[in-house]
Amino acid sequence: MQLRFDANQDYQLQAIGAVTDLFDGQTYALPKVQFTLGVHSALSANANQLDLEEATLLDNLQTVQKRNRIAPDGKLELIEAPIETAAGAKTARFANFSVEMETGTGKTYVYLRTLLELNKRYGMRKFIIVVPSVAIREGVLKTLHMTSEHFRGLYGNPVYRYYVYDSA
């Protein structure tokens, strides 16, 4: 028996649109390819580089919030932390967004499809999914396996790989 997924659930499409529309105006990130001495190496350091100004992100957020009848935020919620880079110490700063959905509405399906939609619209290619337990991690892995054919059909056979990173 194989499960069939409905790609046209309005509430799921609205959730996917709420996230992808946050990045409206972002340029499409083309992969950089370099050929050196006959050896091919794909360079993707800029795969998810965000080119939007914080003011544009806030405008996009407020547009999404208004469309979904949510009181617009007056400012972006940001995460900032000092980091070490090859060029020395810097402050990493990025906007923090959350999406809330009821239990049983297909959150895992929605965020997996959102990742594919971000890739399609903006060329984003690297994503990390963090879950709070082994049981949820196993459920996500199972969903990735079960939806692979469905997503291939929706997104023109995208190539994606996933694996479990465990620092323990």
HELIX and SHEET records of a PDB file:
HELIX    1   1 ASP A   10  THR A   20  1                                  11    
HELIX    2   2 ASP A   21  PHE A   23  5                                   3    
HELIX    3   3 GLU A   54  ARG A   67  1                                  14    
HELIX    4   4 LYS A  107  TYR A  122  1                                  16    
HELIX    5   5 VAL A  134  TYR A  155  1                                  22    
SHEET    1   A 2 LYS A  32  THR A  36  0                                        
SHEET    2   A 2 VAL A  39  LEU A  43 -1                                        
SHEET    1   B 2 LEU A  78  THR A  85  0                                        
SHEET    2   B 2 GLY A  88  ALA A  95 -1                                        
END                                                                             
